[in-house]
Amino acid sequence: DMHDGDQLFFEVFDHDNLGKDARLGYAAVGWEELQDESATLKETLVLEESGKKDKQPATMNVKINVLKRKLEMSSATGSMTLGFEKCYRLYVDLKSARGLRDADSFFGGGGSDPYCVCNIVGTGKAKFKTRALDNKTDPVWNESCVLGDFHKGDKLLFEIYDKDIGKKDDFLGKCEISSQKVLAGFENELKLQETGVVNKKPVEAFLSVAVKAQKRSAQGLAPFQGRRGLVENGSMKYELEVQILSADGLRNADWLSSGSDPYCLVTVKGRGKSSVRTKTIKNEHSPLWRHTDKIEDFYHGDKLAISVRDADRMKHDDMLGQVQLETEQLIPDGFEGDLKLRNTGWKDPEHHPVFVTLVIKVISRQKVDS
């Protein structure tokens, strides 16, 4: 019952009659390496966390025969996958507004306390809300968000409100962008509708936004660009540029708030030891990091471990999802796109897919002594 995106996981233990069996190491083979129908994979796998202190790694030899089976999918799972294949991720920059009416003053002075709500109208349901700015009629938010489920035919709706205490928030105006304009990319001012009246004249107000759409893949896999063993492990050293763009679909690991506090960690596993980490974004299910960094010691045979975690002060950071890339998934052409995360903490992960979006470029390579 191995499915697209699964891993075949091997663990080696020391059998102990008196105590708990000690683990001697583990290794994994990804679904991507088993794609050829009726293929046989013979491989020597390096065991991770073997506890060996010398330079000679612990290994295990495996032989895997691949026999494809066609299984009937449930209607629920099938419709979800089909819908996701037609889905787009939106990067939305909520920049500023100007000309908003003052909803808080009785005498025409001061300003409102405006915030903007951006949500998809149609098949998609994603939503984002900016912070409220005190006493502003020309607010500058400069906030960005990821909306992960935009479909053709949907619209992007923006609504601006004045935050109030003790009564319902006042409505300051709205505007929308059509599906065609969203998918083509949009950056401009939009004239707000239903902005209210001041001195018997309609208020003219505007919202400045930028939107970029990116088509999604339900698989979220990094294909293998070559087979293992073609280059000797440790004989090549690579410099990588890692752009950690965003994640979406994260669970709420903080039960006292409406979202987690996610950050992304990328670590070299093997001869290299570098790691890069994004900033932590508070209270968010779909964080937008846009973090760029370099890894200067990625050796052939190393792996790149990618994890998204929830930052906690009083306890160990919660795991929100992880994935690991082999050298052959990165070399020679790098990677750009979605990666589907495992160990996400969702009770029903098939219906709650979690993705991280990265761009990994190979900047340089050089031969070294292995």
Disulfide bonds with the S-S distance in Angstrom:
none
